[in-house]
Amino acid sequence: MHSKYSRATSPEMSPEGLWRWAQLKGIKVIGTGDFTHPQWIEELRKKLEPAAVGLFSLKKKYRAGPVPDSCKTDIFFILSAEISCIYRKNDKTRKVHCLLIAPAFEDALRINRRLSKIGNLSADGRPILGLDAKELLKIIIEEAPDAMLIPAHIWTPHFSVFGAISGFDSLEECFDELASHIQALETGLSSDPAMNWRLSSLDKITLISNSDAHSPRKLGREANILETEISYASITSALKTGQGFAGTIEFYPEEGKYHADGHRVCGVCLSPEETIRYNYICPVCGRKVTIGVLHRVTKLADRKDGYRPEGALPYRSIIPLDEIIAETMKMGVNSKAVEKVYSKLLEDLGNEFGILLEAPVEDIELSGFPQVAGAISRMRENKIHIAPGYDGEFGRIKIFEEVKRKEVKGQEPLF
């Protein structure tokens, strides 16, 4: 996730805001985001204090904001950041986003000193650097051996290691002899584990899921389930080996804004088969379409859709609680009425993950919201309707009613 110093982020992305919303969502360990930004890391050093080994907690004097008793818990922070690497390799411009996590401020500061010689870290919470992703990995190995680099949202067309527009066809092509140091990959909002299981090359790599939140309400869109001690070493060991990593909580990938192919300007959403039939050209305006995650996965896959590797970890797909409430009330997700119901459910039943994944449907009904209970029951059974996202446009998801994509003449309803 990102801090208030990243572009297009909420001012609530502060240590205090993250502390409060992590409790509401049911997150125990949360990234700080953006430790490369000079102002942000100074604010973190001021407001956080060492807690579990390699993790941090918010100092008591900064803990503010209403949190229902049913949601209150200790929250731990892990130092994290995201780097946008833009560079030329093998005669092609590459744009690869990488996540970093580190165990101590001293490690983060050493990394920052090296990166500040390459680009302006103050310009954005997620700095854009003319730096080969392999060279970034070298810096991490040299300056902070216990830190980790994890390729971010690996299928996003424009900014990822496997992206259709500026990525690579394999980790080895990107990281060369250092590829073995990549032990975890972030699947991104537009793909889920099942899609990634189609690539045998990813079998020994831990597939993680993060929210990429730019506002507190978007925390927990995706999350990782770990059965470990709460410490930096235990968490990173789980990410590297898979031991103690128990699965993920997922955004429905169709709702991701790069799941399908298409051309947003023309409102054209295409399946991979349709894109091929149209020769990768928008049938409305004649320009190239943006190739989405589903198409790219299909192109690189060496297994059929539906393949499940032995020992593959489980995952659960969710719809954010405020979106469920908004649909049942037929009101905007940011309305005061939706906020009131959201708060009441948390007060009665506990945090959002608990409500979405664990609370008995009968208890949700007894809280006074039978329609919400019914909607959550349908979500748990995957009885939903989705018009997939494409070319930067988020998909639209509904529980009780059909949603349709804009149809082009002659276009078959393949989604």
N, C-alpha and C positions, 0 to 999 in steps of 0.2 A: 504494500500500500504506500501511499505518499503523504507528505506533510503539507502544511499550508504554504510551503515555499515552492511547490510544484505548480505548473500551469494548470488552470481550470480545476482548482481544488477549493474546498470549503475552508473558511477560516476556523471552523471547528476541528480541523485536523491538527490539533494541538495535543500535547501530552495529557492535559486534563480531559479533553474530548475523547481521546482514544481510551483512556482509563475508564471513563463512564460508559461508553458505548460497548466496549469489550464485555463488560458485565451484563448489559442488556441483551447482547447477542448470545452469550454463553461461550466466549472465547477466553481461554486461560492464559495463553502465551500469544502476544501480538508483536508484530514487527514495528520498529520505529519509523521505517522508511527514511530515505533521503539523508543518511548520515554524512554524505559527501558535501552537503550544503553548509557553509561556514556558520551562518546564523542559526541554523537548525541544530547542528551538533552542539553549539554552545548552549542553546536552550535545553537540550537533552542533558548535558552535563550539569546544568544548574538544577533541573527539576527531578532527575532520576538519581537513585542511589543503588548500590549493589544489593542484590537479594540472593536468590539461588545462584550457585556458581556459574558465572558467565551470563547471567541474566540480571535484570534491573526491575525496580519497582518505583512507582511515583511517590515522592516524599509526601508525608501526611498533610503538610500545610498547603499542598496544591490539590488535594483531593476535594473536589467540589462538584455540584450538580446532583439532581435527584436520581437516586438509584433505589428501586423498591427493595425491601428487606429480602424478598424471595429471590432476588438476583445477585445480592451482594456476595462477593468472593475476592480472594487475592488475585491480582492481575500482575503478570510478569511481562517485561519487554525484552525483546532480542534486537540487537543492533542490525539494521538492514538498510539496503540502498538498491537503486537500480541505475544502470549506466546504459546510455544509448551509444553504441559503437558504430560509426559510419566510416567506411574505408573501402579501398579497392583490393580485390584479391582474385586471382585467376581471370583477369580482364573483365571484371564485373564489379559494379558498386554493391557493397554489402551493407546491410543495416540490421544489426543484431543487438537486441536488448538482453542484458544480463543482470541477474539478481546477485547481491552480495550479502552475506551474513557474517558477523564477526563477534568474538567473545568479549572484547574489551575496548574501551575508548582509545587506549594506546594503539591497538591494532588499526582501528578506524582512522586515527590521525596519521599513522604512517602511510596507509593507503592514500589518504587525501593529499599528503605532501607530494607523493609521486604523481598523482593524477593532476594536481594543480600546475605541474610543469608542462602538461599536455594541452589543457584547455581551461576555460573559465568555469570553476565550480559554483560561482555565485549566481550565474545566469539563470539557473533553474534547479529545482530539487532533483530532477532527473537530468543530469548533465549530458550534453551531446559532445562526444569526443571523437576526434579523428584517430581512432585507436583500433587496431586489429583485436578482435575478441580473444585471439590466442595470446596476444601481448598483454591484454588485461589479466588473463589467467596467470601469466608469468609473474606479473606484479603481485598478485594475491599470494602466490606460492612463496615469493621472495620476502614480502613484507609482513605477511600474517599467515603462517603455515596452518594455523587452526581455523582460519576463515574458510568459507565455501563460496564458490561461484556456481550459480545455477542458471542455465539459459532460461529466459523468461518467455511466457506465452508462445511456445515454440512453433506454432503453426500460423500465427498472424501474418497475413500476406506481405505487409510492408516492413515490419520490424522484428524479425525473429530468425532463429537459426535454420529453420526449415521453410521459411516463408516463400510463397510462390514467386514473389516479385524480386526479393533481394536476398534470399537465403541460400542454403546449401542442400545437397541431397543426403548428406550424412554428417555425423559429428566429426568423423575423421577428416573430412574435407575442410571443415571449419577449424578444428583445433590441432590437426596433424598429430605429432607424437605425444601431445599432451591430452589427447582425447580421453585417456583412462582416468584423468582427474575429474571428469564430469560424471558424477555418480547420482545426480538427481536432475529431473527436468520438470518444468512447470507446464502443464498441458494447456492452460489458458481457458478462458470462458467459452470459446467456440469449439472445444473438443472435450471429450470425456475419456476415462480410461479404456472403455471398450473400443473406441476409435484407435487409440494408440496400441492396443494389443495386436493390431493387424501388422505391426512391424516387428519382426523377430529381433531386429537389432536393438530394440529397447527392452528386451526381456529382463536384463540384469540391472536395469536402471530404475530407481525409485521415481514413480510418477506422482508429483505433488500438485496441489491445487491451492491457489491463493486468491484473495478477493480483488486485488488491484484497485482498491477503493480510493476514490478521490473525495469522498464525503463519508462521515461516520455511518450514515444509514446503509451504505453499500458494504460495510464490513460484513464478513461472513457469507457473502454470496457464494464463496467457495472456502473450504478450510480443510485442514489435515487432522486426522485422528491418530494420536500417538499414545501408546501404552508404555510410558517410560517414566523415570524420575524427571522432575522438573529441574533440569540443568542444561547448560549449553552443550556439554559433552554428550549427554544422553540423547538429546534431540538430534544433534548432527550425526551421531553414530547410527541412529534410526534412519536418517535420510541417506546415509552412505551405504548401509548394509541391508536395510529393509527390516532388520530385527527390531521389533517394537513399533514399527509403522503399521497401523491397523486399517488404513484405508482413507478415503476422502469423502467430503461432502461437496456436491457438485451443483453448479448452475446447469440448467438444461442447455446442452450445447447449441441446440437450434435457436435459442434466444440470444446467443452471442452475435455480435455485429459483423462477424466475418465468417459465419458458418457456411452459407451457400455462396454460389457465384452470383454476379449481377452487376447492374449499373444503377446506382442510386438516383442519379439525375432523372433518369427515365422511369424509375419505379419498377425496374425489371429484375426479378429474382429467378435464378435458374438452377437446376440440378446439374451435376457434372455431365450427365448424358445429354441434356439440352444444350449446354455450352459447347460440347463437341459437335453436336448437330448444327449449331449456328456458327461453327468455325471460330469460336471465341470472340464473336462480334455481337454487340448489342443489336437485337432485331428491330429496335426502334430508331436509333440514331446512327448506327454503323460504326461506332467506336468500340475499342476493346473493352471487354468486361473485366471486372476484378475477380480473379480466381480465389475462391474461398477455401476454408480449412478442409471441408469434406472432400473437395476435389483433390487438393494437395495430398491428403492422407491416402486417398484411393490411388493416386499416381505412384507414391513411394511404397505402398503396402506390398508385402509378399505373402499375405494371407487373406482369406476371404472374410467378408463382413460376417460378424457373429462368432469368430474364433475366440476362444478363451484359453489362455495359457494355463498350464498346471500351476497351482499356487497363486493365481491372480487374486489380488485383494478386493474385497467388496467396496462398493461405493453407494451413496444415497444421493438422489437428485431432489432438490428442493426449489420451492418458489418463496421468495421473501414474504414474511408474514404481513407486512403492510400492503403488499400487492394483493395478497389473498383477501384481506379485509376490504380493500378498495373495490375489488370486483364484486364481492357479496353485497356491498352497500351501493354499488354503482356510483361511486364518487371518486374524485381525484386522490391519488396516493398521498399527496401532501396536505389534504384537507384536515381541518381541526377535528372533524367527526371521526375520521380514520385514526388520527393520533390518539383520541380519547379511548377508542376501543382497544388499540394496541397497548396503551398503558394499563388499562383494566386487566387485559389478559396476562400481562407480565406480573402485575401485582398478585393476581390469583394463582397463577400456574408456574411462575418462574421464567427463566430466560427463553429467548426466541428459539434456539436450537432444541431445547427441551420440549417446547410446544409443538414444533414442526415434526420432530422425529420420535418423541417418546411419550408425551402426555396421552392418556387414554381419551379417546374421542368423547366418551361419556363425561369426563371432567371438563372438557372444553364446552360441551353443551350446558353443563350445570353452571358454568360461568356466565351463561346468559346469551351465548352466541351460537345457536344451533347451525346457522348457515355456514359460519366459519368452520365449525366442527366437520360439517359435511364436505366442505371444500378441502380441508386438510386430509380427510379420509381418501378423497379422490386423488389428491396429489400423491399420497403414499402408495396408491395402486397404479400410478402413472396414467390415470384417466384424464388426460389433458388435451388441449388443442393448441398447436403452435404454427404460426406463420414464420418461417425461418428468417434470421437476420442475414444481411448481405451488404457488401461494399460500404461498411461503416454504419449501417442502419441496424439497430437492435431488433431482434425478432419480437413478435407479439405473442404473448402466451395467455390463454384463457382456460378456465376450468369448466365453466358451465355453458359456454357457447362456442360455436365454430369461429375460426378466424381464417381469412382468405388472403392470399397474396394477389397482387395485381396480375391479371392474366394477359398474355400476348396472344394475338390471333394465331391459332394453330398450336398453341402450347399445351402439352398434356399435363394434368395435375399430378406430377410425380411425387410431390411432398405431401 
